[in-house]
Amino acid sequence: MQISEVIGKKALQANLADYEEACRRFDWEDVCKELTFFDNGQMNIAYNAIDRHCKTWRKDKTALIWEDEDGHRKEFTFLEARRITDKIANLLKGLGVQKGDRVFLYLPRLPELYFSVIAAAKLGAIAGPLFSAFGPEGVRDRLGDSEAKVLITTPELQKRVEGICKDLPALEQILLVGGRGPLGPGEASFEAEFEKASELFRAEPMDPEDPLYILYTSGTTGRPKGVVHVHNDMISYYITSRFVLDLRDEDVYWCTADPGWATGTVYGLFGPWLNGATQVAYEGRFDPDQWHSLIERNKVTVWYTAPTPLRLLMAAGEPYAGRYNLKSLRHILSVGEPLNPEVIRWSMHVYGLPVHDTWWQTETGSMMIANYPAMPIKVGSMGKPFPGVAAAIIDIEGNELPPGHTGFLAIKPGWPSMLRQIWRDPARYREYFRVRGWYVTGDTAYVDNDGYYWFVGRADDVINTSGHRVGPYEIESVLVEHPAIAEAGVIGKPDPERGQIIKAFIALKNGFDPSEQLKEEIRRFVRERLATHAYPREIEFRDSLPKTRSGKIIRRVLKAWDLGLPPGDLSVME
Ligand code: WT7
């Protein structure tokens, strides 16, 4: 079958049957009519995601199917999800959590993670999901900057970050999921508190502009930025899930992302539930057999994943897909990195479906550019702007460039889920709007004559490894703490499987000699401190690193070194 035939079939029943028509008629106000607002225009995203479905037939519908890699499985209906999130909200309230307080979650993908994010929102607290691959320094930066009051974690993860509490004066309570041992001061058992908590909780009416969560993300320089989103985001989450994920009541939907990343929070939690969809959460590592058997066992119909796992599945070969009955799948989507045409062709071959690419960022809160189920795909393109979203390719002065010209990808502010602040850092927030009238994404791209957008690259030094956004500065600061390292510079190096890998150029202090053993030790040093997903796979020792007169490492030269190219203009160098 050809891609165009599959698209033709999809068009017959897609939620968004005609893209052009939808763009002409689209109005955010109309979307609001499909959601519940309280008096005075107040609202609560958690009420819309869970509670309101309990007033309809959906109350007994499955909201969450949870599985782990050891074969455990649990199911929760919307009614059960309401009861659990009400109890967690009461539990948090009992601990003294108030509207606007930060509740951080440093958890594996357990049901408690998903329900605690909803519960925090119910209460009006600001949730902070943290990827469980972070180590003590990664966690300390984020808890310190946000001044989190409560941390929900497991005893295993707590052990990993033991030493950091002394640096976190705002942290009052640690809630331990699955903790059986004796409790220290400021610690409580999640289960014991949950048992005690009362059943009913009325979702707090929120101003649409009240903060909902903070997700930390990286830029070229400085510490991670706390991207703040608000309850009003639900308008975008709801309608993009409906039009792009194409969710319907009979679907079983699986988003493979962790809620520590925007994809997991928005499309693995809020978006699908706002649509009353049944979703799967999987706590486990990537494994071709596990992934395919999960799809088969749960009859997954809509699958939102990323290029790296798709490339790994492709590399694992057809036998893995061939062993399973994957006929339930009807729609596959991807985000986070450029989606290679090869992957789409392979997917047509093994799943009988193309992969639909989507483009967005932590900051945009929801999909901005996408391939819609009923719109013809141009293999390799990110698709077209979501209805109601105005994207453009601009130059440095904000002039729109004609089709075919590469420039900065920018969006006209005004969509409901745009970031509202960088937590306590207005200057870094303003950087996104430095070109008058535009939100500047940091990506470069071009648009073709038919209005399709094509990704070119990042305009800055942000690294994208396996779809994870990593800032070079965070890694460099950990590297220079190592006793043998004098200077370190970090870049993303192109990699066929992971998109990019992290590469570090290192100058050693006097008295230390380069060796394979030292490289291994440095890798472990970064993994244990910062994060297991953000360490330099490749290390190259140099006598010294290229720097500007003010002492900044020139990454452009490092990139040229890596590719064996001439380093270009060196006039600013030391
Ligand atoms: C950056 C945003 C929340 C979405 C997941 C990542 C890159 C995202 C694509 C795509 C090529 C993409 C961009 C973007 N990116 N989608 N379809 N094709 N690149 O969110 O961690 O905030 O990273 O991911 O460079 O700026 P994020």
Boltz pocket constraint, residues with backbone or C-beta under 6 A from the ligand:
constraints:
  - pocket:
      binder: B
      contacts: [[A, 217], [A, 262], [A, 263], [A, 334], [A, 335], [A, 336], [A, 337], [A, 338], [A, 339], [A, 357], [A, 358], [A, 359], [A, 360], [A, 361], [A, 362], [A, 363], [A, 382], [A, 441], [A, 442], [A, 443], [A, 455], [A, 457], [A, 458], [A, 464], [A, 467], [A, 468], [A, 469]]
      max_distance: 6.0
